[in-house]
Amino acid sequence: MFGPSHYVPILRWKQAERFALRHLHEEDRKRITPLIELTPTIFESRKTASRDAIPVDPAHVLEQQAKHLLEACGNSPFFLDLRHVTAEVSRERGKVHALEYLAEIGRNYRLKLVPVAGLSRTKEYQASLAGVVKADKRGSCLRITPAEILHVDFASTVRAFLKSLHLDPECVHLLIDYEAHDPGAPSSQALLAAMPNLNEWQTISVASGAFPPDLQGFQPGNRKIPRNDWLAWKKALAQNKDRLRKPTFSDYTIQYGLYKEPVEGCNPSVSIRYTLDEEWLIMRGEAVRGKADSNHNEERPGREQWNAHAQLLCDDDNLFYGESFSWGDAFIREKSVHTEDHGSPEIWLRAGINHHMTVVSRQISSLSFA
């Protein structure tokens, strides 16, 4: 399906990620197979003006998600992981897991979804996955951790997994997932060397996320931090003395590798996350809302900080990639000129993720893998 010249971004399926993927240039989209994670928040009850919670219908939610997937992915392949989701949908034959129901809807849209499995998923999840694999015949993606690979029973566990799905390694995409980048973790080369049937898997990707959990530890101003996930992957390729199979690069874009939801009612800073060749540029501003007490409200710079960040970025030819580089860069340029419209945290994250995926896909395509 693909090799090391490809890119597998891991996207938690919220509005920013959806639009970032949807707005990729076509030539960049062809070099990307995203791994999409649905989050449990889409099934949460909606609050009304009277603060009464209205339960959501899981079937309706999944139907909407199928439409979003079609808009962003079209009929291109993508990996779909519902490891954070436990929702079920009632059918005539009983309840089915959200994965199975979404796959059913996806067939109507001709979505080329490849379900993601794990070695420790629930019985309900594994049963639904087996049904999807049998019906769609697109195999599966097996997402495993370094700890699982180094376990003494790993080889026999993988054999049992493949047997349960009636699959050979040739039908399975392997994703070794470090989640949050850890310089002290076993190297990817060590993990690949421990992998049974290394050359038989359909694809092999190595994922990690080096972006920090949030920007709370950064003072207002501009700062660069290294893209250690990208640098580690390139270093592993350069040090591949044993001529092991070269893995595909996978990351969590400009998000933290471990899944967590923002604190409800948080007051995020007005900031830009901008990917450079080997670093991220963090342009951190003040939080929008100031502290308030019974006597006064603290005055702070507001959303116009985004426009000021954009102006500074666009004025630096050594940093800014140019408005034609990606949809995200065109957005940044526009906000540097039209300062009356500031945007929102979601749309600035959308621009940053879109720019990041464009940078990575083009970096990888320019490398030599001889």
C-alpha positions as CSV (number, residue, x, y, z in Angstrom):
1,M,0.0,0.0,0.0
2,F,2.8,2.4,0.9
3,G,6.4,2.6,2.1
4,P,8.7,5.0,3.9
5,S,8.1,7.9,1.4
6,H,4.5,8.1,2.8
7,Y,3.2,9.8,5.9
8,V,0.6,8.6,8.6
9,P,-0.6,11.5,10.7
10,I,-2.7,10.6,13.7
11,L,-5.7,12.8,14.0
12,R,-8.2,13.0,16.8
13,W,-11.3,13.7,14.8
14,K,-12.5,17.1,15.9
15,Q,-13.3,20.1,13.7
16,A,-9.8,21.4,13.5
17,E,-8.4,18.0,12.3
18,R,-11.3,17.5,9.9
19,F,-10.9,20.8,8.1
20,A,-7.1,20.6,8.2
21,L,-7.2,17.2,6.3
22,R,-10.0,18.4,4.0
23,H,-8.0,21.5,2.9
24,L,-4.8,19.7,2.0
25,H,-3.5,20.3,-1.6
26,E,-4.2,17.3,-3.7
27,E,-0.5,16.4,-4.3
28,D,0.1,16.3,-0.6
29,R,-3.1,14.3,0.2
30,K,-1.9,11.6,-2.1
31,R,1.2,11.1,0.1
32,I,-0.8,10.7,3.3
33,T,-2.9,8.0,4.9
34,P,-4.3,9.4,8.1
35,L,-5.1,7.4,11.2
36,I,-8.3,8.9,12.5
37,E,-9.4,8.5,16.1
38,L,-13.0,9.3,17.2
39,T,-13.2,10.8,20.6
40,P,-15.8,10.1,23.3
41,T,-16.9,13.7,23.5
42,I,-19.0,13.4,20.3
43,F,-21.4,11.2,22.3
44,E,-21.7,13.6,25.2
45,S,-25.1,15.1,26.1
46,R,-25.7,18.5,24.6
47,K,-26.4,21.4,27.0
48,T,-29.2,23.8,26.2
49,A,-29.7,27.4,27.2
50,S,-31.7,26.2,30.2
51,R,-28.7,24.0,31.1
52,D,-30.8,20.9,30.6
53,A,-28.7,18.0,29.1
54,I,-30.2,16.5,26.0
55,P,-29.0,12.9,25.3
56,V,-27.6,12.3,21.8
57,D,-28.5,9.5,19.6
58,P,-25.3,7.4,18.9
59,A,-26.7,6.3,15.5
60,H,-27.2,10.0,14.4
61,V,-23.7,10.9,15.7
62,L,-22.1,8.1,13.7
63,E,-24.0,9.0,10.6
64,Q,-22.7,12.6,10.8
65,Q,-19.2,11.3,11.4
66,A,-19.4,9.2,8.2
67,K,-20.3,12.3,6.2
68,H,-17.4,14.2,7.8
69,L,-15.1,11.3,6.8
70,L,-16.4,11.4,3.2
71,E,-15.8,15.1,3.0
72,A,-12.2,14.9,4.3
73,C,-11.1,11.5,2.9
74,G,-13.3,11.0,-0.2
75,N,-12.6,7.5,-1.4
76,S,-8.9,7.5,-0.3
77,P,-7.9,4.8,2.3
78,F,-7.6,5.8,5.9
79,F,-7.2,4.0,9.2
80,L,-10.1,4.3,11.7
81,D,-9.5,3.7,15.4
82,L,-12.4,3.8,18.0
83,R,-10.3,2.7,20.9
84,H,-11.6,5.6,23.0
85,V,-15.3,4.9,22.1
86,T,-17.6,2.5,23.9
87,A,-20.9,3.7,22.3
88,E,-23.3,1.1,20.9
89,V,-26.2,1.3,18.5
90,S,-29.4,-0.6,18.8
91,R,-30.3,-2.8,15.8
92,E,-32.9,-5.4,15.2
93,R,-30.4,-8.1,15.9
94,G,-29.3,-6.4,19.1
95,K,-26.7,-3.7,19.9
96,V,-23.6,-3.3,17.8
97,H,-20.4,-1.5,18.6
98,A,-19.9,2.0,17.1
99,L,-17.1,0.6,14.8
100,E,-19.4,-1.9,13.2
101,Y,-22.2,0.6,12.7
102,L,-19.9,3.2,11.2
103,A,-18.4,0.7,8.8
104,E,-21.9,-0.2,7.6
105,I,-22.7,3.4,6.9
106,G,-19.3,3.8,5.3
107,R,-20.1,1.1,2.7
108,N,-22.9,3.3,1.4
109,Y,-20.4,6.1,0.9
110,R,-17.7,3.8,-0.5
111,L,-15.4,4.8,2.3
112,K,-12.1,2.9,2.2
113,L,-11.7,2.6,6.0
114,V,-9.3,0.2,7.4
115,P,-10.2,-0.7,11.1
116,V,-7.5,-0.3,13.7
117,A,-7.0,-3.1,16.2
118,G,-5.0,-3.6,19.4
119,L,-3.8,-6.5,21.4
120,S,-5.8,-5.5,24.5
121,R,-9.1,-4.2,23.2
122,T,-12.4,-5.2,24.7
123,K,-14.1,-8.4,23.5
124,E,-16.9,-6.2,22.0
125,Y,-14.5,-4.2,20.1
126,Q,-12.6,-7.2,18.8
127,A,-15.8,-8.9,17.7
128,S,-16.9,-5.9,15.8
129,L,-13.5,-5.5,14.2
130,A,-13.6,-9.1,13.1
131,G,-17.0,-8.6,11.4
132,V,-15.7,-5.4,9.6
133,V,-12.6,-7.2,8.4
134,K,-14.6,-10.1,7.1
135,A,-17.1,-7.9,5.3
136,D,-14.8,-5.3,3.8
137,K,-11.8,-7.5,3.0
138,R,-9.4,-4.6,3.5
139,G,-7.4,-6.2,6.3
140,S,-6.7,-4.3,9.5
141,C,-4.1,-2.0,11.2
142,L,-2.5,-3.4,14.3
143,R,-1.5,-0.7,16.7
144,I,1.1,-1.9,19.3
145,T,3.3,-0.3,21.9
146,P,7.0,-0.8,22.6
147,A,6.2,-2.6,25.9
148,E,4.0,-5.1,24.0
149,I,6.7,-5.8,21.5
150,L,9.3,-6.5,24.2
151,H,6.9,-8.8,26.2
152,V,8.1,-12.4,26.3
153,D,4.8,-13.7,24.8
154,F,4.6,-11.1,22.0
155,A,5.2,-13.5,19.1
156,S,2.5,-16.0,20.3
157,T,0.1,-13.2,21.1
158,V,0.4,-11.8,17.5
159,R,-0.1,-15.2,16.0
160,A,-3.3,-15.6,18.1
161,F,-4.5,-12.2,17.0
162,L,-3.9,-13.0,13.3
163,K,-5.6,-16.3,13.7
164,S,-8.7,-14.7,15.3
165,L,-9.2,-12.5,12.3
166,H,-8.2,-15.1,9.7
167,L,-5.5,-12.8,8.4
168,D,-1.9,-13.2,7.3
169,P,0.7,-10.5,8.0
170,E,0.4,-9.4,4.3
171,C,-3.1,-8.1,5.1
172,V,-2.1,-6.2,8.2
173,H,-0.7,-2.7,8.5
174,L,1.6,-2.5,11.6
175,L,1.8,0.7,13.6
176,I,4.4,0.9,16.4
177,D,3.1,3.7,18.6
178,Y,5.3,5.3,21.2
179,E,2.6,7.9,21.9
180,A,4.5,10.6,23.7
181,H,8.1,10.8,22.5
182,D,10.5,9.4,25.1
183,P,14.3,9.7,24.4
184,G,14.9,6.9,26.9
185,A,12.6,4.4,25.2
186,P,13.9,1.5,23.2
187,S,15.0,2.5,19.7
188,S,12.7,1.8,16.7
189,Q,15.5,-0.3,15.3
190,A,15.5,-2.5,18.4
191,L,11.7,-2.9,18.1
192,L,11.8,-3.7,14.4
193,A,14.5,-6.3,15.1
194,A,12.2,-8.0,17.6
195,M,9.3,-8.0,15.2
196,P,8.3,-11.5,13.9
197,N,7.8,-11.7,10.1
198,L,9.2,-8.2,9.7
199,N,9.2,-8.2,5.9
200,E,5.7,-9.8,5.5
201,W,3.5,-7.0,7.0
202,Q,1.7,-4.9,4.4
203,T,3.1,-1.7,5.8
204,I,5.0,-0.7,9.0
205,S,4.9,2.7,10.6
206,V,6.5,4.2,13.7
207,A,4.5,6.9,15.5
208,S,5.4,9.2,18.4
209,G,4.4,12.7,19.4
210,A,7.0,15.2,20.7
211,F,4.7,18.3,21.0
212,P,4.2,19.3,24.6
213,P,0.9,18.6,26.4
214,D,0.0,22.3,26.3
215,L,1.6,25.7,26.2
216,Q,1.2,26.6,29.9
217,G,4.9,26.2,30.6
218,F,5.8,28.8,28.0
219,Q,6.1,32.5,28.7
220,P,4.5,35.0,26.3
221,G,6.7,35.6,23.3
222,N,8.3,33.5,20.6
223,R,10.3,30.3,21.2
224,K,11.4,27.3,19.1
225,I,11.4,23.7,20.3
226,P,12.9,20.7,18.5
227,R,10.7,18.3,16.5
228,N,12.2,15.3,18.3
229,D,9.8,12.8,16.9
230,W,10.9,13.7,13.3
231,L,14.6,14.0,14.2
232,A,14.5,10.5,15.9
233,W,12.9,8.9,12.9
234,K,15.5,10.4,10.5
235,K,18.3,9.4,12.9
236,A,17.0,5.8,13.0
237,L,17.0,5.6,9.2
238,A,20.6,7.0,9.0
239,Q,21.8,4.4,11.6
240,N,20.0,1.4,10.0
241,K,23.2,-0.6,9.7
242,D,21.3,-4.0,9.8
243,R,19.3,-3.0,6.7
244,L,16.1,-3.6,8.5
245,R,12.9,-2.6,6.7
246,K,12.4,1.2,6.7
247,P,9.3,2.3,8.5
248,T,6.9,5.0,7.5
249,F,6.9,8.1,9.7
250,S,3.8,8.8,11.8
251,D,3.2,11.6,14.4
252,Y,0.5,13.4,16.3
253,T,1.0,16.7,14.3
254,I,1.0,19.6,16.7
255,Q,-0.9,17.8,19.4
256,Y,0.3,15.9,22.4
257,G,0.8,12.1,21.9
258,L,-1.2,11.0,24.9
259,Y,-5.0,11.6,24.6
260,K,-6.6,14.0,27.0
261,E,-9.4,16.5,26.7
262,P,-8.9,20.2,27.6
263,V,-10.2,21.2,31.0
264,E,-13.8,22.5,30.5
265,G,-13.9,26.3,30.7
266,C,-10.2,26.7,30.3
267,N,-8.8,30.0,29.1
268,P,-6.3,29.2,26.3
269,S,-3.6,31.6,25.2
270,V,-3.8,33.4,21.9
271,S,-1.0,31.4,20.3
272,I,0.3,30.0,17.0
273,R,2.0,26.6,16.5
274,Y,4.0,26.7,13.3
275,T,6.1,23.8,12.0
276,L,9.6,24.5,10.6
277,D,12.1,22.1,9.1
278,E,13.4,20.7,12.4
279,E,11.6,22.8,15.0
280,W,8.2,24.2,16.0
281,L,7.8,27.9,16.4
282,I,5.6,28.8,19.3
283,M,4.2,32.3,19.2
284,R,2.5,32.5,22.6
285,G,0.3,35.4,23.6
286,E,-1.8,36.2,26.7
287,A,-5.0,34.4,27.5
288,V,-8.1,36.1,26.2
289,R,-9.9,36.4,29.4
290,G,-8.3,38.3,32.3
291,K,-8.9,37.6,36.0
292,A,-11.9,39.3,37.5
293,D,-13.0,40.1,41.0
294,S,-15.8,42.1,42.5
295,N,-14.1,45.4,41.8
296,H,-12.6,45.2,38.4
297,N,-11.7,43.1,35.4
298,E,-8.1,42.6,34.5
299,E,-7.4,44.1,31.1
300,R,-5.4,41.9,28.7
301,P,-4.6,42.0,25.0
302,G,-7.4,40.1,23.2
303,R,-7.8,38.0,20.0
304,E,-6.1,40.7,18.0
305,Q,-2.9,39.1,19.2
306,W,-3.4,36.5,16.5
307,N,-3.2,39.1,13.8
308,A,0.0,40.6,15.4
309,H,1.5,37.1,15.5
310,A,0.6,36.6,11.8
311,Q,2.1,39.9,10.8
312,L,5.4,39.1,12.6
313,L,5.5,35.6,11.0
314,C,4.7,36.8,7.5
315,D,7.4,39.5,7.7
316,D,10.1,36.9,8.4
317,D,11.2,35.3,5.1
318,N,13.4,32.8,7.1
319,L,10.3,31.4,8.9
320,F,7.2,31.9,6.8
321,Y,6.7,29.3,4.0
322,G,4.6,31.6,1.9
323,E,0.9,31.9,1.4
324,S,0.9,29.5,-1.6
325,F,2.5,26.7,0.5
326,S,-0.7,25.4,2.1
327,W,-4.2,26.4,3.0
328,G,-2.9,27.1,6.6
329,D,-0.3,29.5,5.3
330,A,-2.8,31.3,3.1
331,F,-5.0,31.7,6.2
332,I,-2.1,33.2,8.2
333,R,-1.3,35.6,5.4
334,E,-5.0,36.7,5.3
335,K,-5.1,37.4,9.0
336,S,-1.9,39.4,8.8
337,V,-3.7,41.8,6.3
338,H,-7.3,41.7,7.4
339,T,-6.9,42.5,11.1
340,E,-10.5,43.1,11.8
341,D,-11.2,39.4,11.8
342,H,-9.2,37.5,14.5
343,G,-10.4,33.9,14.2
344,S,-10.8,31.4,17.0
345,P,-8.6,28.8,18.8
346,E,-10.1,26.1,16.6
347,I,-9.5,27.7,13.3
348,W,-5.9,28.6,14.2
349,L,-5.3,25.0,15.3
350,R,-6.8,24.0,11.9
351,A,-4.3,26.2,10.1
352,G,-1.4,24.9,12.1
353,I,-2.3,21.2,11.6
354,N,-2.8,21.7,7.8
355,H,0.6,23.5,7.5
356,H,2.3,20.7,9.6
357,M,0.9,17.9,7.4
358,T,2.0,19.8,4.3
359,V,5.5,20.3,5.7
360,V,6.0,16.6,6.7
361,S,4.5,15.1,3.5
362,R,6.9,17.2,1.4
363,Q,9.9,16.6,3.6
364,I,9.4,12.9,3.4
365,S,8.9,13.0,-0.4
366,S,12.2,14.8,-0.8
367,L,14.2,12.1,1.0
368,S,16.2,9.3,-0.6
369,F,15.4,5.8,0.7
370,A,18.0,3.9,-1.4
